[in-house]
């Protein structure tokens, strides 16, 4: 390896190190990423510590190991049954959701069985026995 190549390699590694560093105060540090195994172990230790500190079981504790999460605080998004676009409107006659006045005209002119088929697609149909 020649001296020119060694110098070029040193400059290149300095540039790469500068690209992957962030500034904390006055000192530049290299960003450290944790592997998944370490994240899972840290999460397991955190959940065990929280459960040991609490006298009652914690049912809604969110972690990487559980799929249970508390319900969302955001409102449920509703979509038009005709176009699939987001909508705040709902027909008072047959409970179909519609996007604008053109869709509402379609919803109003539907036959009684067709609106039940649209509601069945959404899982909101009413079956009378």
N, C-alpha and C positions, 0 to 999 in steps of 0.2 A: 504494500500500500504506500503510495507516494505521499509526500507532505502536502501537496495540493488537495488530494482526495481526502486526507485526514482533516484538513482545515475546512473543506466544503462540508464534510460530514458533521463536524462540530458546529458550524453555522446553522446547518439544517436542523440539528437536534435542539439548538437554542431557540430557533423560530417555532418549532413544534411545541416546545415546553412553554413558550410565551403564549401560544394559542390556547393551550389547555390549562391556564392558570387563572385565578381570580384574586382580586386584591382584598385583603382583610386588614384594615388599618394601614399600617406602613409596610407590612411584610407581604410579599407575594407567596402564595401557597398553591400547590398543585391540587386540583379538584380530585377528591377521592370518591369512588363509587363503590357501593356495597354489593357483593354478589347475592343472589336470591337465597342461598342457604343461610347466609348471615342475617338477612332481613327476616327470614322465617324464625330463626332462633331468637333474635331480639324481640320479635312480636310475641313469641311463646312466653318468654321471660316476663314481658310487660303484662300479658294477660294473667299469668300466674301470680304476679305481684299484686295486681288489682283485686283478684279474687281472694287472696290471702288477707288483704287489708280490709275487705268488706265482710261483714258478718252474714249478710244475705247473699244468695246467688245473684249474679248479674246476667239476666236473660238476653239483653240487647247489646252485649259487648261485641263490637265489630272488630274483626281481625282478618288476617290472610287465611286462617284456617276455617272460618265460618262463612257460610253464605247468608246467614241471617243478618238483616240490617233493619234498623227502625224504619217506619214508613216515611216517605218523602214529605217535606213541608211544602213543596211546590204544588200548585193546582194541576189536576189531570188535564192533559192536552186533549181536546176533542177535534175530530176531523169530519169533514163533509162526507156523507154517505154516497154522494154522487161523484164528486171530483177527487176526494181524498185530500183536499186542502184544509189547513187549520181554520176552525170556525167557532164563533160563540153562539150561533143561532140554532134553534131547535123548533121544529114545526109543532104547534099545539094540537094538531089533528091526529097525527100518527107518530109523533116522537122521532121522526127522522131529522138528522142534522143536515143543514144546507149552508152553502158558502155565500151566495148572493141572491138577488131577486130572480135571476134566470133559473137558478137551481130550485128556488122556491116554487116557481111556476111549474117545473117538472114534478116536484114533490106533491103539489096540490092536485095535479091531473092524474096521479097514479091510481090504478085500480086497487081495491082493498087487499087482494092477495099479493100484489107486487111489493107493497110497502112492508108486509110481513116477511117476504123473502129478503129484502134489504136488512131488516132488523135481525133476521136469522144469521146473516153474514157477520154482523157485528156481535152476535150472541145476546141480543136484547129482545128477542121475540117473546111473545106471550102465547103459550099453547093452552087453549081451553079444552077441558075434557068433559 
